[in-house]
Amino acid sequence: MTDRTGIFAGDDPFALARTWLEEARAVEINDPDAVALATVDPEGLPNVRVVLMRHIEDNGFVFFTNYDSAKGREMAASGTAAFAMHWKSLRRQIRVRGRIVREDGPIADAYYAARPLDSRLGAWASAQSNPLQNRQVLMDKLEQMRSVHKGEPKRPTFWGGIRIIPQEIEFWADGANRLHDRFRWTRPASGAAMDWTVKRLSP
């Protein structure tokens, strides 16, 4: 018998994550889809930064980045990533760990095309994570890209989506006296989309 009721109820963790995100959109002022993304470098030293998780699909979470950035290189090397999505207003968070695959097809094209023009040109202009002499160099490169692409830039081949396919998802909600509610969903790396085991964790 499970006491996973109320905000934790359901048999699909991706549907549950989408529900929590929609509730967050109603109360979070800025970027309710922001997550702290963690990767590791070749020496095993962790890296973390905030990115925007743009899609919660039926079997994964998708964000977009420069593949040649530090996070892009680190994910390519390890094949894995983790993130935490926290909503202070809801007093809830979701933690995810899993393997990654590139999403560099129609979904990436559509998202890129929907960005403002200068954001699309900026993807071409910025050698993300690499040293930059000063901001003017970047702005000059932006204007160069504006001239090169004539206002119709195509998505760079070095820029696209990353899909995190979870092996573990944890849903957390604040509890009185720090006695929080935590439920961890796990499945084998080769598990089917719904092949989950759910356990309550101590706070």
Buried (B, 14 or more C-beta within 10 A) or exposed (E): EEEBEEBBEEEBBBEBBBBBBEBBEEEBEEEBBBBBBBBBBEEEEEEEBEBEBBBBEEEBBBBBBBBBBBBBBBBBEBEBBBBBBBBEEBEBBBBBBBBBBBBBEEBBBEBBEEBEEEEBBBBBBBBBBEEEEEEEEBEEBBEEBBEEBEEEBEBBEBBBBBBBBBBBBBBBBBEEEEEBBBBBBBBEEEBEEEEBEBEEEEE
